[in-house]
Amino acid sequence: MKRAAVQRDIAPEAANRLLGTRLLSPADAVDRQRVTVNLAESPLAWLVRRGHVSAAQFEAGERLRADFMRAGQAPRVTMRWDAAPGSSNFAAPDPTMAQISARQRFDAAVAAAGPGLSDVLWRVVCLGEGLETAERAMGWPSRAGKLVLALALDRLVAHYGIA
């Protein structure tokens, strides 16, 4: 995939924007305390737009995220309206073949990344956590997440065979 095509595909469109205001901590504030951010932008798209992640790494991360979502692994954010687990007519949901194959692809990709790198992929790529949040949650030093994420994405690039 050419770089211009990737940039066009990930360019922010008005329909994909959910603008909000965030307050920066005093340590992070350079010239202002209040900034406008796109709340709908993924951390991976933010990194590729600023040149911290290559187009191949971005494509590999998006493949992983797509399989994660297709497999139904994302946490539920709404109430389930099906029968309660204790009721007599409750049946376990029957996953479709697409869900099963997506789960198999996801598991294979995470296994290819390795045990030390799969955590950062899951947090940043699949769940959309920011790098700073992921670093804090895993007890890493500041700015280490970008390097570890790049290594994990390189493993995914090799796994998917992206040139």
C-alpha positions in Angstrom: 0.0 0.0 0.0 1.4 3.4 -1.0 2.1 6.0 1.7 -0.2 8.5 0.1 -3.1 6.0 0.1 -2.5 5.2 3.7 -2.4 8.9 4.7 -5.7 9.4 2.8 -7.3 6.4 4.5 -6.4 7.6 8.0 -6.9 11.3 7.4 -9.4 12.7 9.8 -12.8 13.4 8.3 -15.4 15.6 9.8 -17.7 12.5 10.1 -15.0 10.7 12.1 -14.4 13.5 14.6 -15.7 13.8 18.1 -14.0 16.9 19.5 -13.6 17.4 23.2 -11.6 19.5 25.5 -8.9 18.1 27.9 -7.0 19.8 30.7 -3.3 19.1 30.6 -1.3 18.5 33.8 1.0 21.4 34.8 4.0 19.2 33.8 2.6 18.7 30.3 1.3 22.2 29.7 3.7 24.1 27.5 1.8 27.1 26.2 -1.7 26.3 27.3 -3.6 24.3 29.9 -6.7 23.4 27.8 -6.4 21.5 24.4 -8.9 20.3 21.9 -8.6 16.6 21.0 -10.4 14.1 18.7 -11.9 11.6 21.1 -12.7 9.2 18.2 -9.1 8.9 17.0 -7.3 5.7 17.9 -3.8 5.9 19.5 -2.4 4.0 16.6 -3.8 6.5 14.0 -2.4 9.3 16.1 1.1 7.7 16.1 1.1 7.0 12.3 0.0 10.6 11.5 3.0 11.9 13.4 5.5 9.5 11.9 6.1 7.3 15.0 4.6 4.2 13.4 5.1 3.1 9.8 2.4 2.4 7.3 3.1 -1.4 7.5 2.9 -1.3 11.3 -0.4 0.6 11.1 -1.8 -1.9 8.7 -0.8 -4.8 10.9 -2.3 -3.1 14.0 -5.5 -2.4 12.2 -5.8 -6.1 11.1 -5.3 -7.2 14.7 -7.9 -4.7 15.9 -10.4 -5.8 13.2 -10.0 -9.4 14.2 -10.4 -8.5 17.9 -13.7 -6.7 17.1 -15.0 -9.4 14.8 -14.3 -12.1 17.4 -16.5 -10.2 19.8 -13.7 -9.7 22.3 -14.4 -6.1 23.0 -15.9 -5.3 26.4 -19.7 -4.7 26.3 -20.7 -1.1 27.0 -24.5 -1.6 27.0 -26.9 -3.8 28.8 -27.7 -7.3 27.5 -31.4 -7.9 26.9 -31.3 -11.6 26.4 -32.5 -14.1 28.9 -30.9 -14.1 32.4 -28.3 -16.8 33.0 -30.4 -18.3 35.8 -33.5 -18.8 33.7 -34.5 -22.1 32.3 -34.6 -21.0 28.6 -31.1 -19.6 28.6 -28.8 -21.0 25.9 -25.2 -20.0 25.4 -24.8 -17.8 22.4 -23.7 -19.7 19.3 -20.7 -18.0 17.8 -20.7 -17.7 14.0 -17.9 -19.2 11.9 -16.7 -15.6 11.2 -16.3 -15.0 14.9 -14.5 -18.3 15.4 -12.1 -17.7 12.5 -11.5 -14.1 13.7 -10.7 -15.4 17.2 -8.3 -18.0 15.7 -6.5 -15.3 13.7 -6.4 -13.0 16.7 -4.9 -15.7 18.9 -2.3 -16.6 16.3 -1.3 -13.0 15.9 -1.0 -12.4 19.6 1.0 -15.6 20.0 3.4 -14.5 17.2 3.9 -11.2 19.0 5.1 -13.1 22.1 4.2 -12.9 25.8 6.1 -9.7 26.6 4.7 -7.7 23.7 1.1 -8.9 23.5 0.0 -6.8 26.5 0.8 -3.5 24.9 -0.9 -4.6 21.6 -4.0 -5.6 23.5 -4.1 -2.3 25.5 -3.2 0.2 22.8 -4.3 -1.4 19.5 -7.4 -3.4 20.6 -8.7 -1.4 23.6 -7.6 2.0 22.4 -5.7 3.0 25.5 -3.2 5.8 25.2 0.5 5.0 25.5 0.8 6.9 28.7 -2.1 5.1 30.3 -0.7 1.7 29.2 2.8 2.6 30.5 1.3 3.5 33.9 -0.8 0.3 34.0 2.1 -1.9 33.2 4.5 -0.1 35.5 6.9 0.9 32.7 9.0 4.0 32.7 7.7 7.1 30.8 8.3 6.9 27.0 9.1 3.2 27.0 5.7 2.3 25.5 6.4 3.7 22.1 9.5 1.5 21.6 7.8 -1.6 22.9 4.7 -1.0 20.8 7.0 -0.6 17.7 8.6 -3.9 18.4 5.3 -5.6 18.9 3.9 -4.1 15.6 7.1 -5.3 13.8 6.3 -8.8 15.0 2.8 -8.4 13.6 4.1 -7.1 10.3 6.3 -10.3 10.0 3.4 -12.5 11.1 1.0 -11.0 8.5 3.7 -10.9 5.8 3.2 -7.2 5.1 5.9 -5.8 2.9 
